[in-house]
Amino acid sequence: MGNGVWVYVENDGSTIVDVSLELLGKGRELADQLGSELVAVIIGHGLSDAGTELIAHGADKVFVAEHPRLEFYLTLPHSRISVELIEKHRPSILLIGATKIGRDLAPRIASRMSTGLTADCTDLQIGSYSFGKKKWNELLLQIRPAFGGNIIATIATPETKPQMATVREGVMRKPDPDYSRKGEIIELKPEVPEEDFILSIVERVKAEKKVNLKSAKIIVAGGMGVGSRENFEIVHELAKTLGGEVGASRAAVDAGFIEPEYQIGQTGITVRPNLYVACGISGALQHRAGMDQSQRIIAINTDPQAPIFSVAHYSIVGDLHEVIPKMIKAYKKKD
């Protein structure tokens, strides 16, 4: 099909971000279904080992565009180089991480290529699409919640290329690297015209994350049912007792109960812990999309019809302010 599946590989200096490696895993699956090659594109500086790493994670070919002025992302040079490569090689599919950088870059590429773009996909598949008497095969089906999370939409762009989608970190599984894989590394020496640098990075400050939900093995998450910011202390206490991290639903974040970096769901972090305890979370589709792959899910809610129970392995119908203290007491007694 066409000219392959491409993944734009985001990097922070010389470090490849996880979402790009996750997309290589999904891209490998899509390329194998289509019988095409998987191509990675990385732009930056100090990328001497990047090609080998990307091939180990599934790429057949890697374009490495390196220049000292490209070490950190800037909109104009990165979008220009990306578009020039796409116009020359015409990939059928282009996948980009839905990070701050990806959300800046992807629409610019889509606009230049006059193609569609589906943001924040939760799944990607290869399939067919019919409209009237026309039928297209081997299309990228871009799947994501829509209309406030009330439905799951499947979107296709059958008549324009590349078919483009962004995916948030954690939605796809990162493949284990296989350093015995062979592939082609193409080193590019891109031109960097001065007009691309009308903006410059004056100072770069990196803030440490308060919480690392993505790698947490145990997460205790609170929702609107917790009731207040002060009441969230009981969620923190259970998480501390279990040796886990604290998470939250979007509703709890919007209500000011907890900071945005704790948000799990379609517009937050996607997690796959060994244990997920949902406390006072109704379980809207947007939230379930970010945690329904957890190995074990315990849900506590006063509403027996709460959607969260549809994905829970263990359901507790009750007041979390009564249930959680009993859970903490029982756990401590076990020790």
Buried (B, 14 or more C-beta within 10 A) or exposed (E): BBBBBBBBBBBBEEEBBBBBBBBBBBBBBBBEBBEBBBBBBBBBBEBEEBBBBBBBBBBBBBBBBBBEBBBBBBBBBBBBBBBBBBEEBBBBBBBBBBBEBBBBBBBBBBEBBEBBBBBBBBBBBBEEBEEEEEEBEBBBBBBBBBEEBEEBEBBBBBEEBBBBBBBBBBBBEBBEBEEEBEBEBEEBEBEBEEEBEEEEEEEEEEEEEEBEBBEBEBBBBBBBBBBEEEBBEBBBBBBEBBEBBBBBBBBBBEBEBBEEBBBBBBBBBBBBBEBBBBBBBBBBBBBBBBBBBBEEBBBBBBEEEBBBBEBBEEBBBBEBBEBBEEBBEEEEEEE
